[in-house]
Every structure is written in C-alpha cells, then in structure tokens.
C-alpha cells in the first residue's frame, strides 16, 4: 500500500477540507502532515458548515482514524476549542483522533512573539495569521521546542519555564509592546490537560505499521504550494513545507511510499495577506468574485484578494508536487460571467515566460491573458458532469490540455453533494 496525498496548488483556501471529507470513505486514516491553526478547512453537509484548523478533515466520518502528524504545530487552547465544537454533533473524537508525540506545541509566548514581530515590521509585514506558527517552527529548527510527548514528562514544567524565559527576554527588545502572560497561561494549561486525555502515538510507526497491514492512508496538506517555505513566494510564505515532500518529513513516510498526488485548485485565484499576486484583480471584477465566492478567510476572517487563474504558477505547483490528478473547486463562483480570463504567460522586464521565476516580489509582472467563453448559468444544481454546460466542459478540457494532468473532480458548491466526477 501507498499513501495518497491531497494538497493545495495555489496560495491556500482552495477547498482541501471539502474534498478530504468527500474522499474519506475510501480511506482508513486521514493524516495532517504540516501547518497548524493557521489553516481553515471548511466542510459543509446537511445544512451545517464546519471549520477545522488542526484536526484532520476526516473527523466527521465514522470508522476513520484522524492523525495529527509530527510536522504539525498545535496550540492547546485552540485545539481544545476545536474539540468542543465537535461535541454537539456527537463526534467520538477520542476514538477517531490520534496525535503524534513529535508534534510541536505553540506556547502563549509564541503568539506574543508573532504579534510583536509583525507589528515591528510595519508596512513590510508578511501577513501572518498571528497564531504563533512562525516562532514555533523557529524553535523547532533551533532545537528549543516543546513537543506533545513532553507533556507526559515529569520535568515538563521546567522545560516550559526555560523556553518562556527565553521568549520573555526576546520580547523585551520590542519597545512599547505590552502583554499579560499570566492571563494567557491559564487556558493554555487547561488545553494541555485536554491533550493528555487523547491518544498520543509514535506516528511514524503507527502509519508504517498501518501500511503493512493494508490500511489506506490519505495525507492532508494545509495552506498551499505557493506558500511553501522553500518553493513559495518567499518571504511571503508560511513556515513549513506544504508540498508533497512535506508528507515524508511531516509523517515519517518514505518517498517510495507516496502514491497518487491530488492537487486542488480554484477555477480562479485568491490570496490572503501580503505578497505578490500576478493575476490580482484590484477592481470591480475582483470584488464581484470575492462577493460571489464569499472569499473571506475561514480562520482570520480577512478578505481574500481575487484574480484570474494563473497557469504558470499552477504548472510550477504541479511539477514540484508530482501531481497525478487535479480537482477544480468553486466553479460555480464564475457562474455570472459571460467570459473569463486565463493567465497563460508573464511578461517580466520585456521577456515573455510561461514558467514561475525566482523573483516575482521586486519586479513588475504583467500577466498575459487569454479570454475564454464562460458558462453564464447556475451550476449549483448539477448532479452529474455529463449534464454540465458545454462551456464548463470546454474549460476543463482547455485546462487539462495546458496543465497535462486530468481534472477528475469539479466542485459546483460548498456542500459535499455538490461534487462532480468528470471521468465516470
């Protein structure tokens, strides 16, 4: 058996949570391999919308295990709140959820460091979600971090105090930054006690033993490829590897154990926060897409920047990840357009290019747009791709030809039922 991977190909918010929920019945284990509560995976079914941040998106399906991998960072306060939201739905999360002992913990002082650093950057801020993600990963690579396994150690309090003392020393350098640590520590300690009630495992052994036993595993990514710490639009990126390779380091899965790679993308493009966005529509068209798609961050509530689909960036993401199949999301958002545009190339310093270059931050990027006939009709009632309008089918065929990867799913609404398989 091999591990299938599902991840985003743009700047996040592609709709990964919905597709994981749809695909979960085919798998025995859903495993998150990176990121933390900066993710917002939205699932909608039976008229109810659910937003998950750290918990894998298979949690609503019975008889499926959901693993939070070693590559994930966990805020005990937010994690406890996330668990509490599941209680009204009678989700037996203690049996469905397992946590890697090697997953790192976000401390209250990590969040303070995040806020202080972002404030100090002023107009050069990177658009952090202020969840403490960056400082936590910094402590991880700096070999100072605390992990889930540490909470069971008799000297956990001592380890915590040493790290907090270091953070307080750093915070003193941010002039005028005020905070009340004691106020934050109470809920954090309560969250730690909740974590202790969950099943903590050596996740690399857990997953590899499951593979040997013939279990089917889906690795769930957070954020998007263009936010990857190595391959994204640096420095306007997240602090982890959001690409397929992150599955290996974030779960302990060997490269030879990677199976299908499912790449999720929107029929257009969005981005939250700062950073380059070559196809951004800072006009009434972009505002219309934002309104039609309700493009506001599931975690932060921030308005997303909107623009046309970006083929050079998509081809780059497909290459980096080794994508074997594509899922196109939010096609229904473009229902109101008679024509839409596709960015096929960039013009940078007078040169026309069809690939994603090293630097799109400090140069002027002019997108080369190709106009495509749109469907201009309501897709949300479709139950079969066979009944889709010709223009939507043509758009799918057009993208498949350019991207050289099959599009196997087209989403036409937020509900799990509004998901069309194209190859039946």
C-alpha positions, 0 to 999 in steps of 0.5 A: 500500500501507498499513501495518497496525498491531497494538497493545495496548488495555489496560495491556500483556501482552495477547498482541501477540507471539502474534498478530504471529507468527500474522499474519506470513505475510501480511506482508513486514516486521514493524516495532517502532515504540516501547518497548524491553526493557521489553516481553515478547512471548511466542510459543509453537509446537511445544512451545517458548515464546519471549520477545522484548523488542526484536526484532520478533515476526516473527523466527521466520518465514522470508522476513520482514524484522524492523525495529527502528524509530527510536522504539525504545530498545535496550540492547546487552547485552540485545539481544545476549542476545536474539540468542543465544537465537535461535541454537539454533533456527537463526534467520538473524537477520542476514538477517531483522533490520534496525535503524534508525540513529535508534534510541536506545541505553540506556547502563549509566548509564541503568539506574543512573539508573532504579534510583536514581530509583525507589528515591528515590521510595519508596512513590510509585514508578511501577513501572518495569521498571528497564531504563533506558527512562525516562532514555533517552527523557529524553535523547532529548527533551533532545537528549543521546542516543546513537543506533545510527548513532553507533556507526559514528562515529569520535568515538563514544567521546567522545560516550559519555564526555560523556553518562556524565559527565553521568549520573555527576554526576546520580547523585551527588545520590542519597545512599547509592546505590552502583554499579560502572560499570566492571563494567557497561561491559564487556558493554555494549561487547561488545553494541555490537560485536554491533550493528555486525555487523547491518544498520543502515538509514535506516528511514524510507526503507527502509519508504517505499521498501518501500511503493512497491514493494508490500511489506506492512508490519505495525507492532508496538506494545509495552506498551499504550494505557493506558500511553501517555505522553500518553493513559495513566494518567499518571504511571503510564505508560511513556515513549513513545507506544504508540498508533497515532500512535506508528507515524508518529513511531516509523517515519517513516510518514505518517498517510495511510499507516496502514491497518487498526488491530488492537487486542488485548485480554484477555477480562479485565484485568491490570496490572503495577506501580503505578497505578490499576486500576478493575476490580482484583480484590484477592481470591480471584477475582483470584488464581484468574485470575492462577493460571489465566492464569499472569499473571506478567510475561514480562520482570520476572517480577512478578505481574500484578494481575487484574480484570474487563474494563473497557469504558470504558477499552477504548472510550477505547483504541479511539477514540484508536487508530482501531481497525478490528478487535479480537482477544480473547486468553486466553479460555480463562483464564475457562474455570472460571467459571460467570459473569463480570463486565463493567465497563460504567460508573464511578461517580466522586464520585456521577456515573455515566460510561461514558467514561475521565476525566482523573483516575482516580489521586486519586479513588475509582472504583467500577466498575459491573458487569454479570454475564454467563453464562460458558462453564464448559468447556475451550476449549483444544481448539477448532479452529474458532469455529463449534464454540465454546460458545454462551456464548463466542459470546454474549460476543463478540457482547455485546462487539462490540455495546458496543465497535462494532468486530468481534472477528475473532480469539479466542485459546483458548491460548498456542500459535499453533494455538490461534487462532480466526477468528470471521468465516470 
